[in-house]
């Protein structure tokens, strides 16, 4: 797997997480900071090296 395809997979995962967050509304487990990081990553304002990889995996951690 090359770097380009890994980036596409990460962007798709981020978009899926944001869509799930939107559908869940207040019941979402994502914190404001996690959502901001995902939005920055999808929009290209944040490099993959500065994004915390944990936001792409389902975990029970939330700052809410």
VEXRO-405749 format. One record per residue (C-alpha): x, y, z; residue in three letters; residue number from 1. Coordinates in nm, 2 decimals, always signed. Example, Ala and Ser with C-alpha at 12.3 -4.5 7.8 and 13.67 -1.06 7.14 Angstrom:
BEGIN
+1.23  -0.45  +0.78  ALA  1
+1.37  -0.11  +0.71  SER  2
This chain:
BEGIN
+0.00  +0.00  +0.00  UNK  1
+0.15  +0.33  -0.10  UNK  2
+0.13  +0.67  +0.08  UNK  3
-0.14  +0.80  -0.16  UNK  4
-0.38  +0.52  -0.10  UNK  5
-0.32  +0.53  +0.27  UNK  6
-0.41  +0.90  +0.27  UNK  7
-0.73  +0.83  +0.07  UNK  8
-0.83  +0.57  +0.32  UNK  9
-0.77  +0.81  +0.61  UNK  10
-0.97  +1.08  +0.44  UNK  11
-1.26  +0.84  +0.38  UNK  12
-1.24  +0.73  +0.74  UNK  13
-1.25  +1.09  +0.86  UNK  14
-1.54  +1.17  +0.64  UNK  15
-1.73  +0.86  +0.76  UNK  16
-1.66  +0.96  +1.13  UNK  17
-1.79  +1.31  +1.06  UNK  18
-2.10  +1.18  +0.89  UNK  19
-2.17  +0.94  +1.18  UNK  20
-2.11  +1.24  +1.42  UNK  21
-2.36  +1.45  +1.23  UNK  22
-2.62  +1.17  +1.24  UNK  23
-2.58  +1.10  +1.61  UNK  24
-2.59  +1.47  +1.71  UNK  25
-2.56  +1.51  +2.09  UNK  26
-2.52  +1.13  +2.13  UNK  27
-2.19  +1.14  +1.95  UNK  28
-1.88  +1.03  +2.14  UNK  29
-1.65  +1.27  +1.95  UNK  30
-1.52  +1.57  +2.13  UNK  31
-1.51  +1.92  +1.98  UNK  32
-1.14  +1.89  +1.94  UNK  33
-1.16  +1.55  +1.76  UNK  34
-1.42  +1.69  +1.52  UNK  35
-1.20  +2.00  +1.45  UNK  36
-0.90  +1.77  +1.38  UNK  37
-1.11  +1.56  +1.14  UNK  38
-1.24  +1.87  +0.96  UNK  39
-0.89  +2.01  +0.93  UNK  40
-0.76  +1.68  +0.80  UNK  41
-1.04  +1.64  +0.54  UNK  42
-1.00  +2.00  +0.42  UNK  43
-0.63  +1.97  +0.39  UNK  44
-0.54  +2.23  +0.65  UNK  45
-0.37  +1.97  +0.87  UNK  46
-0.09  +1.73  +0.77  UNK  47
-0.13  +1.36  +0.84  UNK  48
+0.18  +1.37  +1.06  UNK  49
+0.02  +1.61  +1.31  UNK  50
-0.31  +1.44  +1.32  UNK  51
-0.35  +1.19  +1.61  UNK  52
-0.41  +0.85  +1.46  UNK  53
-0.64  +0.75  +1.74  UNK  54
-0.93  +0.97  +1.60  UNK  55
-0.96  +0.73  +1.31  UNK  56
-1.03  +0.43  +1.53  UNK  57
-1.35  +0.36  +1.73  UNK  58
-1.27  +0.40  +2.10  UNK  59
-1.46  +0.49  +2.41  UNK  60
-1.27  +0.81  +2.49  UNK  61
-1.45  +1.14  +2.49  UNK  62
-1.39  +1.48  +2.64  UNK  63
-1.77  +1.56  +2.64  UNK  64
